[in-house]
Structure formats: C-alpha cells, structure tokens
Amino acid sequence: MINVVLLTGRLGADPEIKDTMKGEKMASLSLATNEKYKVGTEWKEKTQWHSVKIFNPNIAQSISSYMKKGDLVHVQGQVEYRAYETAGEKKYVTEIVIPRFRCVVQLIPTQKQNSKPQQAHDEGPISQARKEIDEAEIPY
C-alpha cells in the first residue's frame, strides 16, 4: 500500500519551529498550491492550503535558516488524519507528514535566486565530512 504526497507550492508564512515533547526540534509549514482553470472564457484560480509537519530535527534547523514566507518549496511526505477533542467538541486535522528518515524538502530557486535548489535531507556523517573538506586542501 502506498501513501505518498508530492507538493510544490509557496510558503504562506515563515516556518514555525517548535520543540516536541521529547525536546527535539520540528517544523510546521503552511504551504499553498494553486490550480488555474478556465470557465467559459474566464480564467479562475483555486488555492489549497496544506499543513506540513517535519519531524527531522536536522531538517527543521535547516528550514529555520533558509526558508521564509513566499519561498517556492517541494515536499514529499504522506497524508495523515487525526482527531482531538477540545471543550467537548471533536476536531479533525489533515496534515502532510514528512517522515523522519525519508525526508524530502527542497527550496526551489526563483529568478531572484540564480542557484541550484537547496535540498534538505539527512545525508549522514560521510556526506557531511565530504562537504567539510576544502578542495584546495586535497594534495592531488
């Protein structure tokens, strides 16, 4: 069975970084996706808002440093539904959850940012070590 969601849209607010009950960082994103369609001769636009939760503390830290309201972002996660009760009233929530160990969150550069897309994913110690080596220091 497959539960995969791919979204590309704009952040509607700066990312919100919180601490979980275990004391780890997590990020909440408000992501807007748009659909344009034609009714007769008139073009219309429909915007959907998505609540995105990222539970990888390393990615949450990167998101807080590099992403802001209005940025174009691509995420890959899974849809999750939950319910809770407040003041005797049952509330339902739909969220896009980015799994801790299969995290894909990518900042897509716009015309203002002429660089490679910033991809946030947990690469492990070997990839991190490669990034920390200055090529001028390699003897060959």
Buried (B, 14 or more C-beta within 10 A) or exposed (E): EEEEBEBEBBBBEBBEBEEEEEEBBBBBBBBBEEEEEEEEEEEEEEEEEBEBBBBBBBBBBBBBEEBEEEBBBBBBBBEEEEEEEEEEEEEEEEBBBBEBEEBBBBBBEEEEEEEEEBBBBBEEEEEEEEEEEEEEEEEE
